[in-house]
Amino acid sequence: MLIRYKRTYEKIAMGLLSFVPTEKDLKNLMQTIKHYEDEDNWQLFLWKEEDIIGIIGVEIIGETAALKHVSVNPSHRQQGVARRMVRALQEMIGSKYTIVPSEQTKEFFEKCLKPITDEE
């Protein structure tokens, strides 16, 4: 289930975002969290099953939501979590915004939109 980011989730969010290659540097990571906290057009969501295991963030630009960040705890990868996050995000904001990938998330986003096969 997707839940909106709140400042009380800051450490969890930073931990999950730190798995994103562009967010390895602490200064960049702090700046990204600040954007999500301070900028109304940056929206961050956490994926909660029993625990919070994933994070997904978008930047709202007009009528589009650019997918900026997607990250899943490494111990929960290859289980379809990120795909479920993208689909839940589409259900949550897709009627208001068109979700588009950023350059960094394009390949992943396109993979998420493909039909699920028996192998997955």
MOPAC internal coordinates of N, CA, C and O (Angstrom, degrees):
PM7 1SCF
backbone

  N    0.0000 0     0.00 0     0.00 0    0    0    0
  C    1.4394 1     0.00 0     0.00 0    1    0    0
  C    1.5240 1   108.62 1     0.00 0    2    1    0
  O    1.2310 1   120.59 1   -44.29 1    3    2    1
  N    1.3172 1   116.48 1   135.71 1    3    2    1
  C    1.4625 1   121.74 1   177.23 1    5    3    2
  C    1.5238 1   109.98 1   -83.30 1    6    5    3
  O    1.2310 1   121.13 1   -45.73 1    7    6    5
  N    1.3240 1   115.44 1   134.27 1    7    6    5
  C    1.4568 1   121.00 1   173.56 1    9    7    6
  C    1.5207 1   108.06 1  -127.93 1   10    9    7
  O    1.2310 1   120.62 1   -32.10 1   11   10    9
  N    1.3119 1   116.43 1   147.90 1   11   10    9
  C    1.4684 1   120.75 1   179.82 1   13   11   10
  C    1.5170 1   110.38 1   -70.63 1   14   13   11
  O    1.2310 1   121.47 1   -36.19 1   15   14   13
  N    1.3060 1   114.79 1   143.81 1   15   14   13
  C    1.4559 1   121.81 1   175.80 1   17   15   14
  C    1.5229 1   110.31 1   -65.92 1   18   17   15
  O    1.2310 1   121.36 1   -43.16 1   19   18   17
  N    1.3265 1   115.00 1   136.84 1   19   18   17
  C    1.4631 1   122.56 1   170.33 1   21   19   18
  C    1.5230 1   106.53 1  -129.40 1   22   21   19
  O    1.2310 1   120.83 1   -22.30 1   23   22   21
  N    1.2959 1   116.02 1   157.70 1   23   22   21
  C    1.4590 1   120.69 1  -177.65 1   25   23   22
  C    1.5335 1   112.22 1   -57.22 1   26   25   23
  O    1.2310 1   119.75 1   152.26 1   27   26   25
  N    1.3237 1   118.08 1   -27.74 1   27   26   25
  C    1.4678 1   120.78 1   178.94 1   29   27   26
  C    1.5338 1   111.63 1   -64.89 1   30   29   27
  O    1.2310 1   120.24 1   161.63 1   31   30   29
  N    1.3262 1   117.15 1   -18.37 1   31   30   29
  C    1.4667 1   121.88 1   178.12 1   33   31   30
  C    1.5298 1   112.51 1   -94.68 1   34   33   31
  O    1.2310 1   120.17 1  -169.46 1   35   34   33
  N    1.3191 1   117.29 1    10.54 1   35   34   33
  C    1.4605 1   120.74 1  -171.78 1   37   35   34
  C    1.5300 1   113.10 1   -54.47 1   38   37   35
  O    1.2310 1   119.54 1   131.24 1   39   38   37
  N    1.3167 1   118.49 1   -48.76 1   39   38   37
  C    1.4747 1   120.12 1  -177.09 1   41   39   38
  C    1.5204 1   111.87 1   -64.74 1   42   41   39
  O    1.2310 1   120.48 1   139.15 1   43   42   41
  N    1.3296 1   116.69 1   -40.85 1   43   42   41
  C    1.4652 1   120.43 1   177.92 1   45   43   42
  C    1.5328 1   109.63 1   -64.01 1   46   45   43
  O    1.2310 1   120.90 1   134.50 1   47   46   45
  N    1.3387 1   115.89 1   -45.50 1   47   46   45
  C    1.4680 1   120.58 1  -179.79 1   49   47   46
  C    1.5242 1   110.94 1   -61.77 1   50   49   47
  O    1.2310 1   120.46 1   136.16 1   51   50   49
  N    1.3252 1   116.73 1   -43.84 1   51   50   49
  C    1.4624 1   119.66 1   179.36 1   53   51   50
  C    1.5312 1   110.81 1   -63.44 1   54   53   51
  O    1.2310 1   120.39 1   140.08 1   55   54   53
  N    1.3137 1   116.85 1   -39.92 1   55   54   53
  C    1.4627 1   120.29 1   178.39 1   57   55   54
  C    1.5180 1   111.35 1   -61.24 1   58   57   55
  O    1.2310 1   120.38 1   134.39 1   59   58   57
  N    1.3241 1   116.87 1   -45.61 1   59   58   57
  C    1.4638 1   120.73 1  -179.94 1   61   59   58
  C    1.5237 1   111.69 1   -69.31 1   62   61   59
  O    1.2310 1   120.18 1   139.04 1   63   62   61
  N    1.3209 1   117.27 1   -40.96 1   63   62   61
  C    1.4653 1   120.28 1   178.32 1   65   63   62
  C    1.5268 1   111.83 1   -65.57 1   66   65   63
  O    1.2310 1   120.34 1   152.52 1   67   66   65
  N    1.3179 1   116.95 1   -27.48 1   67   66   65
  C    1.4696 1   119.67 1  -178.50 1   69   67   66
  C    1.5316 1   111.90 1   -65.34 1   70   69   67
  O    1.2310 1   119.90 1   164.70 1   71   70   69
  N    1.3289 1   117.80 1   -15.30 1   71   70   69
  C    1.4668 1   120.60 1   176.22 1   73   71   70
  C    1.5275 1   112.22 1   -80.12 1   74   73   71
  O    1.2310 1   120.00 1   167.06 1   75   74   73
  N    1.3363 1   117.61 1   -12.94 1   75   74   73
  C    1.4648 1   122.18 1   177.61 1   77   75   74
  C    1.5306 1   107.57 1   -77.13 1   78   77   75
  O    1.2310 1   119.71 1   -54.11 1   79   78   77
  N    1.3295 1   118.17 1   125.89 1   79   78   77
  C    1.4700 1   120.70 1  -175.48 1   81   79   78
  C    1.5277 1   114.96 1   -51.31 1   82   81   79
  O    1.2310 1   119.75 1   141.65 1   83   82   81
  N    1.3298 1   118.08 1   -38.35 1   83   82   81
  C    1.4735 1   120.26 1  -178.27 1   85   83   82
  C    1.5291 1   112.28 1   -75.99 1   86   85   83
  O    1.2310 1   119.96 1   172.63 1   87   86   85
  N    1.3267 1   117.68 1    -7.37 1   87   86   85
  C    1.4631 1   121.34 1  -176.35 1   89   87   86
  C    1.5288 1   112.19 1  -112.17 1   90   89   87
  O    1.2310 1   119.83 1  -161.13 1   91   90   89
  N    1.3069 1   117.93 1    18.87 1   91   90   89
  C    1.4678 1   121.45 1  -179.59 1   93   91   90
  C    1.5269 1   112.09 1   -66.69 1   94   93   91
  O    1.2310 1   120.48 1   143.86 1   95   94   93
  N    1.3197 1   116.69 1   -36.14 1   95   94   93
  C    1.4520 1   122.13 1  -179.19 1   97   95   94
  C    1.5308 1   109.16 1   -74.96 1   98   97   95
  O    1.2310 1   120.15 1   -51.10 1   99   98   97
  N    1.3337 1   117.32 1   128.90 1   99   98   97
  C    1.4597 1   121.87 1  -176.68 1  101   99   98
  C    1.5230 1   112.47 1   -57.74 1  102  101   99
  O    1.2310 1   120.47 1   141.15 1  103  102  101
  N    1.3381 1   116.71 1   -38.85 1  103  102  101
  C    1.4668 1   120.30 1  -179.90 1  105  103  102
  C    1.5266 1   110.49 1   -62.88 1  106  105  103
  O    1.2310 1   120.10 1   134.81 1  107  106  105
  N    1.3366 1   117.42 1   -45.19 1  107  106  105
  C    1.4694 1   121.65 1   177.41 1  109  107  106
  C    1.5248 1   110.85 1   -62.43 1  110  109  107
  O    1.2310 1   120.96 1   137.27 1  111  110  109
  N    1.3204 1   115.77 1   -42.73 1  111  110  109
  C    1.4553 1   121.28 1  -179.41 1  113  111  110
  C    1.5287 1   111.28 1   -61.51 1  114  113  111
  O    1.2310 1   120.28 1   134.87 1  115  114  113
  N    1.3115 1   117.06 1   -45.13 1  115  114  113
  C    1.4640 1   121.61 1   178.92 1  117  115  114
  C    1.5332 1   110.53 1   -63.45 1  118  117  115
  O    1.2310 1   120.68 1   140.33 1  119  118  117
  N    1.3214 1   116.30 1   -39.67 1  119  118  117
  C    1.4612 1   121.27 1   179.25 1  121  119  118
  C    1.5341 1   110.75 1   -65.33 1  122  121  119
  O    1.2310 1   120.42 1   140.14 1  123  122  121
  N    1.3221 1   116.80 1   -39.86 1  123  122  121
  C    1.4651 1   121.15 1   179.13 1  125  123  122
  C    1.5226 1   110.68 1   -65.20 1  126  125  123
  O    1.2310 1   120.12 1   133.59 1  127  126  125
  N    1.3196 1   117.38 1   -46.41 1  127  126  125
  C    1.4652 1   120.76 1   178.32 1  129  127  126
  C    1.5263 1   109.89 1   -59.76 1  130  129  127
  O    1.2310 1   120.59 1   138.52 1  131  130  129
  N    1.3214 1   116.48 1   -41.48 1  131  130  129
  C    1.4675 1   120.93 1   179.32 1  133  131  130
  C    1.5351 1   110.55 1   -61.20 1  134  133  131
  O    1.2310 1   120.40 1   138.71 1  135  134  133
  N    1.3283 1   116.85 1   -41.29 1  135  134  133
  C    1.4690 1   120.02 1   176.87 1  137  135  134
  C    1.5311 1   110.39 1   -58.65 1  138  137  135
  O    1.2310 1   120.76 1   132.37 1  139  138  137
  N    1.3326 1   116.15 1   -47.63 1  139  138  137
  C    1.4601 1   119.55 1  -178.71 1  141  139  138
  C    1.5325 1   111.82 1   -64.43 1  142  141  139
  O    1.2310 1   120.36 1   147.95 1  143  142  141
  N    1.3271 1   116.92 1   -32.05 1  143  142  141
  C    1.4602 1   120.07 1  -179.93 1  145  143  142
  C    1.5194 1   112.76 1   -79.25 1  146  145  143
  O    1.2310 1   120.29 1   143.24 1  147  146  145
  N    1.3286 1   117.05 1   -36.76 1  147  146  145
  C    1.4655 1   120.82 1  -170.69 1  149  147  146
  C    1.5285 1   115.75 1  -100.79 1  150  149  147
  O    1.2310 1   119.97 1   153.07 1  151  150  149
  N    1.3011 1   117.67 1   -26.93 1  151  150  149
  C    1.4589 1   121.56 1  -174.71 1  153  151  150
  C    1.5319 1   110.35 1   -97.64 1  154  153  151
  O    1.2310 1   120.12 1   -58.62 1  155  154  153
  N    1.3212 1   117.37 1   121.38 1  155  154  153
  C    1.4620 1   121.79 1  -179.37 1  157  155  154
  C    1.5231 1   112.71 1   -61.73 1  158  157  155
  O    1.2310 1   120.56 1   150.44 1  159  158  157
  N    1.3332 1   116.54 1   -29.56 1  159  158  157
  C    1.4620 1   119.13 1  -177.48 1  161  159  158
  C    1.5341 1   113.04 1   -85.10 1  162  161  159
  O    1.2310 1   119.42 1   178.12 1  163  162  161
  N    1.3148 1   118.72 1    -1.88 1  163  162  161
  C    1.4636 1   122.88 1   173.57 1  165  163  162
  C    1.5246 1   106.91 1  -104.21 1  166  165  163
  O    1.2310 1   120.29 1   -60.18 1  167  166  165
  N    1.3288 1   117.05 1   119.82 1  167  166  165
  C    1.4609 1   121.15 1  -177.80 1  169  167  166
  C    1.5177 1   109.94 1  -123.56 1  170  169  167
  O    1.2310 1   121.36 1   -48.92 1  171  170  169
  N    1.3231 1   115.00 1   131.08 1  171  170  169
  C    1.4591 1   122.16 1  -177.21 1  173  171  170
  C    1.5184 1   108.88 1  -120.15 1  174  173  171
  O    1.2310 1   121.28 1   -42.36 1  175  174  173
  N    1.3304 1   115.16 1   137.64 1  175  174  173
  C    1.4566 1   121.78 1   179.60 1  177  175  174
  C    1.5200 1   109.03 1  -129.36 1  178  177  175
  O    1.2310 1   121.06 1   -32.95 1  179  178  177
  N    1.3174 1   115.58 1   147.05 1  179  178  177
  C    1.4532 1   121.19 1   177.57 1  181  179  178
  C    1.5203 1   108.50 1  -112.15 1  182  181  179
  O    1.2310 1   120.90 1   -33.32 1  183  182  181
  N    1.3219 1   115.88 1   146.68 1  183  182  181
  C    1.4635 1   121.20 1   179.68 1  185  183  182
  C    1.5174 1   107.67 1  -101.61 1  186  185  183
  O    1.2310 1   121.68 1   -59.81 1  187  186  185
  N    1.3366 1   114.38 1   120.19 1  187  186  185
  C    1.4572 1   119.74 1  -177.82 1  189  187  186
  C    1.5183 1   109.80 1  -116.98 1  190  189  187
  O    1.2310 1   121.72 1   -54.37 1  191  190  189
  N    1.3120 1   114.32 1   125.63 1  191  190  189
  C    1.4615 1   120.78 1   169.10 1  193  191  190
  C    1.5273 1   102.79 1  -109.20 1  194  193  191
  O    1.2310 1   119.03 1    72.49 1  195  194  193
  N    1.3256 1   119.46 1  -107.51 1  195  194  193
  C    1.4671 1   119.01 1   170.00 1  197  195  194
  C    1.5284 1   108.93 1   -77.75 1  198  197  195
  O    1.2310 1   121.14 1   141.14 1  199  198  197
  N    1.3148 1   115.42 1   -38.86 1  199  198  197
  C    1.4620 1   123.12 1   176.21 1  201  199  198
  C    1.5221 1   108.15 1  -122.78 1  202  201  199
  O    1.2310 1   120.74 1    -8.27 1  203  202  201
  N    1.3124 1   116.19 1   171.73 1  203  202  201
  C    1.4661 1   120.43 1   173.93 1  205  203  202
  C    1.5263 1   106.73 1   -80.65 1  206  205  203
  O    1.2310 1   121.11 1   -60.90 1  207  206  205
  N    1.3382 1   115.48 1   119.10 1  207  206  205
  C    1.4664 1   119.42 1  -174.28 1  209  207  206
  C    1.5251 1   113.58 1  -124.19 1  210  209  207
  O    1.2310 1   120.05 1   177.52 1  211  210  209
  N    1.3282 1   117.50 1    -2.48 1  211  210  209
  C    1.4590 1   119.49 1  -178.62 1  213  211  210
  C    1.5105 1   111.34 1  -153.58 1  214  213  211
  O    1.2310 1   122.14 1   -13.68 1  215  214  213
  N    1.3240 1   113.50 1   166.32 1  215  214  213
  C    1.4620 1   120.44 1  -178.83 1  217  215  214
  C    1.5205 1   108.40 1  -146.39 1  218  217  215
  O    1.2310 1   121.25 1   -35.92 1  219  218  217
  N    1.3393 1   115.21 1   144.08 1  219  218  217
  C    1.4594 1   120.57 1   178.99 1  221  219  218
  C    1.5257 1   107.70 1  -144.53 1  222  221  219
  O    1.2310 1   120.61 1   -46.73 1  223  222  221
  N    1.3310 1   116.44 1   133.27 1  223  222  221
  C    1.4584 1   120.15 1  -176.60 1  225  223  222
  C    1.5184 1   111.99 1  -133.86 1  226  225  223
  O    1.2310 1   121.65 1   -34.54 1  227  226  225
  N    1.3244 1   114.46 1   145.46 1  227  226  225
  C    1.4639 1   120.85 1   179.92 1  229  227  226
  C    1.5233 1   110.11 1  -131.43 1  230  229  227
  O    1.2310 1   121.68 1   -23.83 1  231  230  229
  N    1.3187 1   114.39 1   156.17 1  231  230  229
  C    1.4552 1   121.64 1   171.18 1  233  231  230
  C    1.5237 1   106.88 1  -114.96 1  234  233  231
  O    1.2310 1   120.77 1   -59.21 1  235  234  233
  N    1.3272 1   116.13 1   120.79 1  235  234  233
  C    1.4561 1   121.89 1  -179.52 1  237  235  234
  C    1.5221 1   108.61 1   -82.12 1  238  237  235
  O    1.2310 1   121.46 1   -57.08 1  239  238  237
  N    1.3223 1   114.81 1   122.92 1  239  238  237
  C    1.4680 1   121.84 1   178.23 1  241  239  238
  C    1.5267 1   106.43 1  -130.60 1  242  241  239
  O    1.2310 1   120.89 1   -77.63 1  243  242  241
  N    1.3237 1   115.90 1   102.37 1  243  242  241
  C    1.4613 1   119.74 1  -176.64 1  245  243  242
  C    1.5142 1   110.18 1    64.15 1  246  245  243
  O    1.2310 1   120.81 1    59.62 1  247  246  245
  N    1.3366 1   116.06 1  -120.38 1  247  246  245
  C    1.4598 1   120.49 1  -179.59 1  249  247  246
  C    1.5140 1   112.63 1  -102.14 1  250  249  247
  O    1.2310 1   120.47 1  -164.34 1  251  250  249
  N    1.3392 1   116.70 1    15.66 1  251  250  249
  C    1.4620 1   120.44 1   177.28 1  253  251  250
  C    1.5200 1   110.45 1  -116.78 1  254  253  251
  O    1.2310 1   121.49 1   -26.09 1  255  254  253
  N    1.3047 1   114.75 1   153.91 1  255  254  253
  C    1.4593 1   122.49 1   174.39 1  257  255  254
  C    1.5238 1   106.08 1  -120.38 1  258  257  255
  O    1.2310 1   120.80 1   -73.33 1  259  258  257
  N    1.3286 1   116.07 1   106.67 1  259  258  257
  C    1.4669 1   121.00 1  -178.89 1  261  259  258
  C    1.5136 1   108.79 1   -81.38 1  262  261  259
  O    1.2310 1   120.76 1   -59.53 1  263  262  261
  N    1.3181 1   116.14 1   120.47 1  263  262  261
  C    1.4602 1   122.06 1   179.55 1  265  263  262
  C    1.5291 1   108.68 1   -70.70 1  266  265  263
  O    1.2310 1   120.29 1   -69.92 1  267  266  265
  N    1.3225 1   117.05 1   110.08 1  267  266  265
  C    1.4648 1   122.25 1  -174.77 1  269  267  266
  C    1.5254 1   112.85 1   -96.86 1  270  269  267
  O    1.2310 1   120.57 1   138.00 1  271  270  269
  N    1.3200 1   116.51 1   -42.00 1  271  270  269
  C    1.4625 1   120.71 1  -173.92 1  273  271  270
  C    1.5241 1   110.75 1  -138.53 1  274  273  271
  O    1.2310 1   121.17 1   -42.66 1  275  274  273
  N    1.3211 1   115.38 1   137.34 1  275  274  273
  C    1.4617 1   122.67 1   171.50 1  277  275  274
  C    1.5148 1   105.66 1  -142.02 1  278  277  275
  O    1.2310 1   120.82 1   -53.01 1  279  278  277
  N    1.3194 1   116.04 1   126.99 1  279  278  277
  C    1.4556 1   119.29 1   179.51 1  281  279  278
  C    1.5226 1   109.60 1  -150.43 1  282  281  279
  O    1.2310 1   121.56 1   -38.92 1  283  282  281
  N    1.3311 1   114.63 1   141.08 1  283  282  281
  C    1.4617 1   121.67 1   178.27 1  285  283  282
  C    1.5208 1   107.77 1  -127.51 1  286  285  283
  O    1.2310 1   120.86 1   -39.38 1  287  286  285
  N    1.3126 1   115.96 1   140.62 1  287  286  285
  C    1.4591 1   121.62 1   175.67 1  289  287  286
  C    1.5356 1   107.83 1   -51.92 1  290  289  287
  O    1.2310 1   119.53 1   -48.97 1  291  290  289
  N    1.3233 1   118.50 1   131.03 1  291  290  289
  C    1.4664 1   121.01 1  -176.20 1  293  291  290
  C    1.5288 1   114.60 1   -54.16 1  294  293  291
  O    1.2310 1   119.38 1   148.93 1  295  294  293
  N    1.3073 1   118.78 1   -31.07 1  295  294  293
  C    1.4685 1   119.96 1  -179.71 1  297  295  294
  C    1.5338 1   112.29 1   -75.04 1  298  297  295
  O    1.2310 1   119.85 1   173.71 1  299  298  297
  N    1.3167 1   117.89 1    -6.29 1  299  298  297
  C    1.4706 1   121.83 1   178.94 1  301  299  298
  C    1.5224 1   112.21 1  -117.05 1  302  301  299
  O    1.2310 1   119.90 1  -168.35 1  303  302  301
  N    1.3090 1   117.80 1    11.65 1  303  302  301
  C    1.4625 1   120.96 1  -179.60 1  305  303  302
  C    1.5177 1   110.98 1   -77.41 1  306  305  303
  O    1.2310 1   121.39 1   -16.88 1  307  306  305
  N    1.3269 1   114.95 1   163.12 1  307  306  305
  C    1.4709 1   123.48 1  -179.56 1  309  307  306
  C    1.5295 1   111.98 1    63.72 1  310  309  307
  O    1.2310 1   120.74 1  -153.33 1  311  310  309
  N    1.3304 1   116.19 1    26.67 1  311  310  309
  C    1.4687 1   121.33 1   178.63 1  313  311  310
  C    1.5297 1   111.14 1  -122.93 1  314  313  311
  O    1.2310 1   120.16 1  -171.83 1  315  314  313
  N    1.3268 1   117.31 1     8.17 1  315  314  313
  C    1.4548 1   121.07 1   178.11 1  317  315  314
  C    1.5195 1   114.87 1    82.81 1  318  317  315
  O    1.2310 1   119.90 1  -168.52 1  319  318  317
  N    1.3299 1   117.79 1    11.48 1  319  318  317
  C    1.4693 1   121.31 1  -178.33 1  321  319  318
  C    1.5281 1   110.83 1   -62.53 1  322  321  319
  O    1.2310 1   120.26 1   131.61 1  323  322  321
  N    1.3056 1   117.11 1   -48.39 1  323  322  321
  C    1.4698 1   120.40 1  -177.56 1  325  323  322
  C    1.5296 1   110.66 1   -62.84 1  326  325  323
  O    1.2310 1   120.38 1   140.40 1  327  326  325
  N    1.3006 1   116.88 1   -39.60 1  327  326  325
  C    1.4667 1   120.54 1   177.65 1  329  327  326
  C    1.5315 1   110.06 1   -62.63 1  330  329  327
  O    1.2310 1   120.24 1   137.54 1  331  330  329
  N    1.3308 1   117.14 1   -42.46 1  331  330  329
  C    1.4614 1   120.43 1   177.68 1  333  331  330
  C    1.5264 1   110.77 1   -64.47 1  334  333  331
  O    1.2310 1   120.32 1   143.68 1  335  334  333
  N    1.3396 1   116.99 1   -36.32 1  335  334  333
  C    1.4627 1   119.63 1   178.06 1  337  335  334
  C    1.5309 1   111.02 1   -63.99 1  338  337  335
  O    1.2310 1   120.40 1   134.57 1  339  338  337
  N    1.3173 1   116.83 1   -45.43 1  339  338  337
  C    1.4636 1   120.81 1  -179.66 1  341  339  338
  C    1.5229 1   109.84 1   -62.19 1  342  341  339
  O    1.2310 1   120.09 1   135.92 1  343  342  341
  N    1.3080 1   117.43 1   -44.08 1  343  342  341
  C    1.4680 1   120.40 1  -179.37 1  345  343  342
  C    1.5285 1   111.14 1   -67.00 1  346  345  343
  O    1.2310 1   120.00 1   140.82 1  347  346  345
  N    1.3288 1   117.61 1   -39.18 1  347  346  345
  C    1.4718 1   120.70 1   177.21 1  349  347  346
  C    1.5252 1   110.37 1   -65.27 1  350  349  347
  O    1.2310 1   120.66 1   141.87 1  351  350  349
  N    1.3267 1   116.35 1   -38.13 1  351  350  349
  C    1.4692 1   119.96 1   177.13 1  353  351  350
  C    1.5277 1   110.33 1   -63.35 1  354  353  351
  O    1.2310 1   120.44 1   138.71 1  355  354  353
  N    1.3253 1   116.77 1   -41.29 1  355  354  353
  C    1.4639 1   120.34 1   177.43 1  357  355  354
  C    1.5219 1   110.63 1   -60.87 1  358  357  355
  O    1.2310 1   120.41 1   137.99 1  359  358  357
  N    1.3229 1   116.83 1   -42.01 1  359  358  357
  C    1.4646 1   120.22 1   178.41 1  361  359  358
  C    1.5264 1   111.01 1   -65.81 1  362  361  359
  O    1.2310 1   120.48 1   142.69 1  363  362  361
  N    1.3330 1   116.69 1   -37.31 1  363  362  361
  C    1.4544 1   121.30 1  -175.53 1  365  363  362
  C    1.5297 1   112.83 1   -74.25 1  366  365  363
  O    1.2310 1   120.23 1   135.00 1  367  366  365
  N    1.3363 1   117.17 1   -45.00 1  367  366  365
  C    1.4677 1   119.36 1  -173.93 1  369  367  366
  C    1.5165 1   113.71 1  -121.53 1  370  369  367
  O    1.2310 1   120.22 1   177.48 1  371  370  369
  N    1.3180 1   117.19 1    -2.52 1  371  370  369
  C    1.4633 1   121.50 1  -174.73 1  373  371  370
  C    1.5080 1   115.65 1   -64.21 1  374  373  371
  O    1.2310 1   119.88 1   157.10 1  375  374  373
  N    1.3317 1   117.83 1   -22.90 1  375  374  373
  C    1.4628 1   118.90 1   178.26 1  377  375  374
  C    1.5279 1   111.02 1   -78.09 1  378  377  375
  O    1.2310 1   120.58 1   159.11 1  379  378  377
  N    1.3209 1   116.50 1   -20.89 1  379  378  377
  C    1.4628 1   121.44 1  -178.60 1  381  379  378
  C    1.5346 1   112.34 1   -99.93 1  382  381  379
  O    1.2310 1   120.79 1   145.24 1  383  382  381
  N    1.3348 1   116.09 1   -34.76 1  383  382  381
  C    1.4669 1   121.47 1  -176.11 1  385  383  382
  C    1.5288 1   110.51 1  -130.85 1  386  385  383
  O    1.2310 1   121.01 1   -29.35 1  387  386  385
  N    1.3081 1   115.67 1   150.65 1  387  386  385
  C    1.4555 1   121.52 1   170.78 1  389  387  386
  C    1.5189 1   106.72 1   -90.67 1  390  389  387
  O    1.2310 1   120.59 1   -58.36 1  391  390  389
  N    1.3123 1   116.47 1   121.64 1  391  390  389
  C    1.4610 1   120.45 1  -179.28 1  393  391  390
  C    1.5168 1   108.83 1   -84.43 1  394  393  391
  O    1.2310 1   121.43 1   -54.06 1  395  394  393
  N    1.3274 1   114.87 1   125.94 1  395  394  393
  C    1.4641 1   121.54 1   179.84 1  397  395  394
  C    1.5296 1   108.42 1  -128.01 1  398  397  395
  O    1.2310 1   120.29 1   -31.78 1  399  398  397
  N    1.3038 1   117.06 1   148.22 1  399  398  397
  C    1.4641 1   118.26 1   179.15 1  401  399  398
  C    1.5240 1   111.85 1   -79.80 1  402  401  399
  O    1.2310 1   121.30 1   -26.73 1  403  402  401
  N    1.3070 1   115.12 1   153.27 1  403  402  401
  C    1.4617 1   120.12 1   168.79 1  405  403  402
  C    1.5258 1   106.16 1   -84.14 1  406  405  403
  O    1.2310 1   120.23 1    -5.00 1  407  406  405
  N    1.2975 1   117.16 1   175.00 1  407  406  405
  C    1.4618 1   120.59 1   179.21 1  409  407  406
  C    1.5316 1   110.47 1   -58.66 1  410  409  407
  O    1.2310 1   120.25 1   141.23 1  411  410  409
  N    1.3376 1   117.14 1   -38.77 1  411  410  409
  C    1.4626 1   121.75 1  -177.89 1  413  411  410
  C    1.5333 1   112.75 1   -72.72 1  414  413  411
  O    1.2310 1   119.89 1   153.43 1  415  414  413
  N    1.3262 1   117.81 1   -26.57 1  415  414  413
  C    1.4662 1   120.03 1  -175.18 1  417  415  414
  C    1.5294 1   113.54 1  -106.82 1  418  417  415
  O    1.2310 1   120.15 1  -178.15 1  419  418  417
  N    1.3274 1   117.33 1     1.85 1  419  418  417
  C    1.4684 1   121.46 1  -173.50 1  421  419  418
  C    1.5321 1   113.05 1   -57.29 1  422  421  419
  O    1.2310 1   119.98 1   127.29 1  423  422  421
  N    1.3084 1   117.64 1   -52.71 1  423  422  421
  C    1.4697 1   120.88 1  -177.11 1  425  423  422
  C    1.5290 1   110.95 1   -61.56 1  426  425  423
  O    1.2310 1   121.11 1   135.51 1  427  426  425
  N    1.3283 1   115.49 1   -44.49 1  427  426  425
  C    1.4592 1   120.12 1   179.25 1  429  427  426
  C    1.5301 1   111.09 1   -63.14 1  430  429  427
  O    1.2310 1   120.35 1   134.17 1  431  430  429
  N    1.3258 1   116.93 1   -45.83 1  431  430  429
  C    1.4593 1   122.43 1  -177.66 1  433  431  430
  C    1.5294 1   110.63 1   -59.21 1  434  433  431
  O    1.2310 1   120.32 1   134.59 1  435  434  433
  N    1.3147 1   116.99 1   -45.41 1  435  434  433
  C    1.4635 1   121.04 1   179.80 1  437  435  434
  C    1.5233 1   110.93 1   -62.85 1  438  437  435
  O    1.2310 1   120.19 1   143.18 1  439  438  437
  N    1.3148 1   117.23 1   -36.82 1  439  438  437
  C    1.4650 1   121.56 1   177.39 1  441  439  438
  C    1.5347 1   110.05 1   -64.57 1  442  441  439
  O    1.2310 1   120.43 1   141.74 1  443  442  441
  N    1.3212 1   116.79 1   -38.26 1  443  442  441
  C    1.4680 1   120.95 1  -179.47 1  445  443  442
  C    1.5210 1   112.80 1   -66.27 1  446  445  443
  O    1.2310 1   120.32 1   152.40 1  447  446  445
  N    1.3183 1   117.00 1   -27.60 1  447  446  445
  C    1.4530 1   120.41 1  -177.52 1  449  447  446
  C    1.5227 1   113.14 1   -83.32 1  450  449  447
  O    1.2310 1   120.61 1   165.73 1  451  450  449
  N    1.3334 1   116.45 1   -14.27 1  451  450  449
  C    1.4661 1   119.47 1   178.91 1  453  451  450
  C    1.5261 1   108.59 1   -68.76 1  454  453  451
  O    1.2310 1   120.68 1   -31.35 1  455  454  453
  N    1.3472 1   116.31 1   148.65 1  455  454  453
  C    1.4694 1   119.08 1   177.75 1  457  455  454
  C    1.5300 1   110.25 1   -60.95 1  458  457  455
  O    1.2310 1   121.18 1   -33.82 1  459  458  457
  N    1.3018 1   115.36 1   146.18 1  459  458  457
  C    1.4669 1   120.85 1   177.85 1  461  459  458
  C    1.5179 1   108.15 1   -73.31 1  462  461  459
  O    1.2310 1   120.74 1   -46.71 1  463  462  461
  N    1.3391 1   116.18 1   133.29 1  463  462  461
  C    1.4617 1   121.19 1   178.52 1  465  463  462
  C    1.5201 1   108.93 1  -105.25 1  466  465  463
  O    1.2310 1   120.68 1    -8.49 1  467  466  465
  N    1.3119 1   116.30 1   171.51 1  467  466  465
  C    1.4603 1   120.88 1  -179.75 1  469  467  466
  C    1.5141 1   112.73 1   -63.26 1  470  469  467
  O    1.2310 1   120.30 1   153.74 1  471  470  469
  N    1.3302 1   117.03 1   -26.26 1  471  470  469
  C    1.4662 1   120.57 1  -178.62 1  473  471  470
  C    1.5230 1   112.33 1   -72.01 1  474  473  471
  O    1.2310 1   119.98 1   160.14 1  475  474  473
  N    1.3363 1   117.64 1   -19.86 1  475  474  473
  C    1.4634 1   120.22 1  -175.01 1  477  475  474
  C    1.4995 1   110.75 1   -91.17 1  478  477  475
  O    1.2310 1   120.10 1   180.00 1  479  478  477

